[in-house]
Amino acid sequence: MSMKFDLRSFINPVFLETGTFHGGGVRKALDAGFEEILTLEVYSPLVEENTTRYKKEIETGKVKIIHGDSGFVLKSVIKEINSNITFWLDAHIQSQNGGGEGSERCPIVAELEQILATRVGKKDIILIDDMRLIENRNVGWSVNLNEMYRLIWEINPSYILKRIDGHIPYDVLCCVPSDYIL
Ligand SMILES: C[S@@+](CC[C@H](N)C(=O)[O-])C[C@H]1O[C@@H](n2cnc3c(N)ncnc32)[C@H](O)[C@@H]1O
């Protein structure tokens, strides 16, 4: 949820976020200077809220808000995009401060499967938020960590993996192509 790092270190033509919430990620992506910003949200009141919040940017085509469960709809959104994408994978059950839930508490594995199905050979950057919760067996998200890392390496075997600060230190997993200068 919290991007305490500088998103300008991860610039690509397209920014794609899963889990829009109150639009903080979109604001950071706009400020960082991404050309095109796509954000997926499952909970319709938040889609409406952000459609109002980003009315001007939606009208100019800079921001697109997609209503749907990222565990299913991500593939259809990214398969036609030719330019490199910076993914901000941040969809998960949000019970506080008004948020929703899709078919899974945390759809990260389903999201990576769809990236693998559509994006092999591209030089995308993948940023995965909330590693403190993804790795904590007591939280109940039931993420298969072996499968998560297997998918990351299959999407791009040359990825450099690095942890940076998010909500807490080292909470964001960055998967960056080896020739990308950080
Ligand atoms: C932590 S918040 C996202 C914060 C936002 N990315 C930011 O940087 O400010 C999680 C969001 O994911 C949404 N969500 C939960 N499951 C989802 C799913 N399967 N697909 C899309 N959005 C989902 C919740 O409704 C909530 O708005």
The ligand as an SDF file (V2000), in Angstrom:
LIG
                    3D

 27 29  0  0  0  0  0  0  0  0999 V2000
   -3.5880   -2.3610   -0.4500 C   0  0  0  0  0  0  0  0  0  0  0  0
   -4.9110   -1.8150   -1.4010 S   0  0  0  0  0  0  0  0  0  0  0  0
   -4.1150   -1.1440   -2.8280 C   0  0  0  0  0  0  0  0  0  0  0  0
   -3.3570    0.1430   -2.5730 C   0  0  0  0  0  0  0  0  0  0  0  0
   -2.8930    0.8640   -3.8240 C   0  0  0  0  0  0  0  0  0  0  0  0
   -2.3010   -0.0520   -4.7770 N   0  0  0  0  0  0  0  0  0  0  0  0
   -1.8900    1.9500   -3.4990 C   0  0  0  0  0  0  0  0  0  0  0  0
   -0.6880    1.8370   -3.8630 O   0  0  0  0  0  0  0  0  0  0  0  0
   -2.2890    2.9470   -2.8760 O   0  0  0  0  0  0  0  0  0  0  0  0
   -5.5940   -3.3220   -2.0220 C   0  0  0  0  0  0  0  0  0  0  0  0
   -6.7160   -3.1150   -3.0180 C   0  0  0  0  0  0  0  0  0  0  0  0
   -6.9000   -4.3380   -3.7550 O   0  0  0  0  0  0  0  0  0  0  0  0
   -8.2750   -4.4860   -4.0490 C   0  0  0  0  0  0  0  0  0  0  0  0
   -8.4610   -5.8960   -4.4070 N   0  0  0  0  0  0  0  0  0  0  0  0
   -8.5530   -6.9710   -3.6170 C   0  0  0  0  0  0  0  0  0  0  0  0
   -8.6150   -8.1090   -4.3270 N   0  0  0  0  0  0  0  0  0  0  0  0
   -8.5620   -7.7300   -5.6360 C   0  0  0  0  0  0  0  0  0  0  0  0
   -8.5830   -8.4350   -6.8630 C   0  0  0  0  0  0  0  0  0  0  0  0
   -8.6500   -9.7760   -6.8920 N   0  0  0  0  0  0  0  0  0  0  0  0
   -8.5140   -7.7340   -8.0260 N   0  0  0  0  0  0  0  0  0  0  0  0
   -8.4250   -6.3630   -8.0040 C   0  0  0  0  0  0  0  0  0  0  0  0
   -8.4150   -5.6340   -6.8750 N   0  0  0  0  0  0  0  0  0  0  0  0
   -8.4600   -6.3050   -5.7030 C   0  0  0  0  0  0  0  0  0  0  0  0
   -8.9510   -4.0130   -2.7720 C   0  0  0  0  0  0  0  0  0  0  0  0
  -10.3010   -3.6990   -2.9850 O   0  0  0  0  0  0  0  0  0  0  0  0
   -8.0770   -2.7860   -2.4250 C   0  0  0  0  0  0  0  0  0  0  0  0
   -8.5960   -1.6390   -3.0330 O   0  0  0  0  0  0  0  0  0  0  0  0
  1  2  1  0
  2  3  1  0
  2 10  1  0
  3  4  1  0
  4  5  1  0
  5  6  1  0
  5  7  1  0
  7  8  2  0
  7  9  1  0
 10 11  1  0
 11 12  1  0
 11 26  1  0
 12 13  1  0
 13 14  1  0
 13 24  1  0
 14 15  1  0
 14 23  1  0
 15 16  2  0
 16 17  1  0
 17 18  1  0
 17 23  2  0
 18 19  1  0
 18 20  2  0
 20 21  1  0
 21 22  2  0
 22 23  1  0
 24 25  1  0
 24 26  1  0
 26 27  1  0
M  CHG  2   2   1   9  -1
M  END
$$$$
